[in-house]
């Protein structure tokens, strides 16, 4: 199991903050999955399934003749996914504790592997992509969705959101192994080609938050980020200022925010 530390604290019941990703991206992700070959009867792997929201949706698409396996490296998230499946009475999905680096331990081959916003947390995403290739049946599909964190912005500019342009390396920078790459999204076509995939579909999604209701999602689960923020050397005073500045974005009718970009790409196993 990987010892890499996730940036969001996931308590019992799963992460609340990850709900912002469901709100901002699920519709476009679902459309992309359907265009990329998701259909009835497929055997699908969902890597980094979180609380299982997308796993349940995929299970409905593959129907009773298909099956979904969701893996997650956090027990709290895994338990939340299992509870959601039980509450929704969805029986064609199973969840397992596992790592993107160790898909061979599943001893299964899949028609489609789906993975969203996972690789930018890993120190060796190339290894994970190779594992995905091996886990697929011949002509199987890998549907990837990874972040471009440097796409985040606020206008007028705020100290709480959108400083990635100056704080992080340029998105085209190739980082060495053992460094997380927050902009791995733009590199996915090249990395998937190098792993042996034939590229099929691709696009960039960039959610925009304008109304107070939309911007409120910046506050969702913000407390789950506190431990990581402090571990990076920030003080409690800086944390409180960060939270206050985020609240100001939400409450200022004249301020807008662009979320991280999402690079979607699907490839077929040659």
Phi, psi and omega in degrees: 000138182294143177262007180296140185267127178281148186281344183247129178288126182249103184274177178303132185098354178090175183277130173284322185298330180293347176298335178294328178291322176299315182295316187278332191237343190302318183298313181290326176295315181298316178300319182292320178299317180294321178290336185267008172113001178294128182200176181302139172091357183280152172260113192240141173249128176250108183270128182069053190289349179060227181277005171087011183298312179289327178301318180295319180296316179297320180301323178292325181288323182279341174071188186292340178270355177247177180208149178238134172247121176254129176243148184207142182265007180239125185295323179297317177296318181298317179295323178295321179294317179297320179294319180297318178299319179294316181297325182269359179058044178260118188256349183262034175221137176232153183235140181223147173285124184192172184239146176296340178279348189229044181293337179298335180289346177286337181054042179221156172243141188240151174283328183212134173245127180244134181212122183234126173055045178245315189297332180286354173266350187264150177277341181220071182297332179299321177296319180295319179296322177296323177294321178297316179302316181291330183282348182272148168290163174303134182070012177286164185249140169250117178254108186252143174217110184230156191279156166236088188295329181295350178286346182296140177204162168224148176215126353303153187299138179237147177292343186270341187208126172102011179275007181298332180302325182255335184279329184254161175298156175305147187298337181276358181289130175272116183267147179290162174303149184081010172238128174295142179248102184290348181242030184297340181309314185290348181262357190294321179300313180296315182295322179290321175300316181296332178279348178114002182281144167270119184287136184246302185228154178196147175191165176247136176245135180221092182294141179242134180247117185242312181281162178299322179299318179292314183291338180302335180293342174296334181271345185296118178069021184299331180294337180288344180269350189299313184300316179294318181302314180291326180293341179276006175100005179279155179268167175299320179299320179293323177297314181296324178292323178297315179296316179298317180294326177293318177299323180295322177300314183298318189272348181271111182296340182269356184258138176240163180218135173259130180280178176300150175282157178235121178260113181258132177211138175240144180222150179257138176292122184293000000 
